[in-house]
């Protein structure tokens, strides 16, 4: 089931990220807006667009999050591989995405401080 969902979310992300999907959405909204006078701007007329957009948004959140999770995991894996391949790299940073936010911020500050000191030493 997981593979099917991943494949589905990847395909839907490709389709919905295409400019054609945006044009279809704009066309739908324009047609809906123009049909307002024919339905006297009734509650049902408003409910159609509200319900449709709510359902699509609700489902898209899960599909987009799945794609984002996979992209993020792949990126972290690639960066970890590069760190592992470098001789002078600090291998302690491999897998830091699993640390709590505060620990991550502290590590980031230490690395930025170290880089600033290194840069300053190189300039002198």
C-alpha positions as CSV (number, residue, x, y, z in Angstrom):
1,X,0.0,0.0,0.0
2,X,2.9,2.4,0.8
3,X,4.5,1.9,-2.6
4,X,1.1,2.6,-4.3
5,X,0.6,5.8,-2.2
6,X,4.1,7.0,-3.0
7,X,3.7,6.4,-6.7
8,X,0.3,8.1,-6.6
9,X,1.6,11.1,-4.7
10,X,4.5,11.5,-7.1
11,X,2.3,11.3,-10.1
12,X,-0.3,13.7,-8.7
13,X,2.5,16.1,-7.7
14,X,3.8,16.1,-11.3
15,X,0.3,16.7,-12.7
16,X,-0.7,19.4,-10.2
17,X,2.6,21.2,-10.5
18,X,2.1,21.6,-14.2
19,X,0.9,24.9,-15.5
20,X,-2.0,23.2,-17.2
21,X,-3.5,22.2,-13.9
22,X,-3.3,25.9,-12.8
23,X,-5.1,26.9,-16.0
24,X,-7.8,24.3,-15.3
25,X,-8.3,25.6,-11.8
26,X,-8.5,29.2,-13.0
27,X,-11.0,28.1,-15.7
28,X,-13.1,26.3,-13.1
29,X,-13.2,29.4,-10.9
30,X,-14.1,31.7,-13.8
31,X,-16.9,29.4,-14.9
32,X,-18.2,29.1,-11.4
33,X,-18.0,32.9,-10.9
34,X,-19.8,33.6,-14.2
35,X,-22.5,31.1,-13.3
36,X,-23.4,33.0,-10.1
37,X,-26.0,35.2,-11.7
38,X,-27.8,32.2,-13.2
39,X,-28.1,30.6,-9.8
40,X,-28.9,33.9,-8.0
41,X,-25.7,33.5,-6.0
42,X,-27.5,30.9,-3.9
43,X,-26.1,29.0,-1.0
44,X,-25.9,25.8,-3.1
45,X,-23.9,27.8,-5.7
46,X,-21.4,28.8,-3.0
47,X,-21.4,25.4,-1.4
48,X,-20.2,23.8,-4.7
49,X,-17.0,25.7,-4.8
50,X,-16.4,25.6,-1.1
51,X,-16.9,21.9,-0.9
52,X,-14.9,21.2,-4.0
53,X,-11.9,23.3,-2.9
54,X,-12.0,22.0,0.6
55,X,-11.9,18.3,-0.5
56,X,-9.1,18.9,-3.0
57,X,-7.1,20.9,-0.5
58,X,-7.5,18.3,2.2
59,X,-6.4,15.5,-0.1
60,X,-3.5,17.5,-1.6
61,X,-2.0,18.1,1.8
62,X,-1.3,14.4,2.3
63,X,0.0,13.9,-1.2
64,X,2.3,16.9,-1.1
65,X,3.6,16.0,2.3
66,X,4.4,12.5,1.1
67,X,6.4,13.9,-1.8
68,X,8.1,16.4,0.4
69,X,9.1,13.7,2.9
70,X,10.6,11.5,0.2
71,X,12.5,14.5,-1.3
72,X,13.8,15.5,2.1
73,X,14.9,12.0,2.9
74,X,16.7,11.6,-0.5
75,X,18.4,14.9,0.0
76,X,19.6,14.0,3.5
77,X,20.8,10.7,2.2
78,X,22.8,12.3,-0.6
79,X,24.4,14.9,1.8
80,X,25.2,12.2,4.3
81,X,27.0,10.2,1.6
82,X,29.0,13.3,0.6
83,X,30.0,13.9,4.2
84,X,31.0,10.3,4.6
85,X,33.1,10.5,1.4
86,X,35.1,13.6,2.5
87,X,38.2,12.9,4.5
88,X,38.2,15.9,6.8
89,X,34.4,16.1,7.3
90,X,32.9,15.9,10.7
91,X,30.9,12.7,10.4
92,X,29.0,13.5,13.6
93,X,26.7,15.7,11.5
94,X,25.4,12.6,9.6
95,X,21.8,12.1,10.5
96,X,21.4,15.3,12.5
97,X,18.0,15.8,11.0
98,X,16.7,13.5,13.7
99,X,17.9,15.7,16.6
100,X,15.5,18.0,18.5
101,X,15.3,21.5,17.1
102,X,17.2,23.1,20.0
103,X,20.1,20.7,19.6
104,X,20.1,21.3,15.9
105,X,20.2,25.1,16.4
106,X,23.1,24.7,18.9
107,X,25.0,22.6,16.4
108,X,24.3,25.0,13.6
109,X,25.6,27.9,15.7
110,X,28.8,26.0,16.6
111,X,29.4,25.1,12.9
112,X,28.8,28.7,11.8
113,X,31.1,30.0,14.5
114,X,33.8,27.5,13.5
115,X,33.4,28.5,9.8
116,X,33.7,32.2,10.8
117,X,36.9,31.6,12.7
118,X,38.3,29.5,9.9
119,X,37.4,32.2,7.4
120,X,39.0,34.9,9.6
121,X,42.2,32.9,10.0
122,X,42.5,32.4,6.2
123,X,42.2,36.2,5.7
124,X,45.0,36.9,8.1
